[in-house]
Amino acid sequence: QVQLVESGGGLVEAGGSLTLTCTASGSGINVEAMGWYRRPLGQERELVALITTNNYKKYADSVKGRFTISRDNDANTVSLQMDSLAPDDTAVYYCLADVEVNGATLTHYWGQGTQVTVSS
């Protein structure tokens, strides 16, 4: 069984910073792409940032220059450094990992979500 454990959400004032971290664990896992999505209240879930095992990164236009994604492949951990936060960044943030378990088909796994609230 694959588990994704997230940490680092919270309440911050506009202009502040937060770092989200997510670790994938489980027996026989091989983690490929990892990333973060978010769901603002009443809206659809949207991509924030993705990173592959060879360090290719993709960002949503709305966060380019403010957010930085990184990963530790050995620890199956992905982090999202969020700077210059704005009220529009308020959302539940979800970790995503594409995982093979014992060589089986690559499957999306999601974390439980962590709330980020930015006050104006």
Summary of the structure (lengths in Angstrom):
residues: 120
radius of gyration: 14.0
end to end distance: 40.4
largest distance: 47.0
contacts: 361
relative contact order: 0.32
helix: 5%
strand: 58%
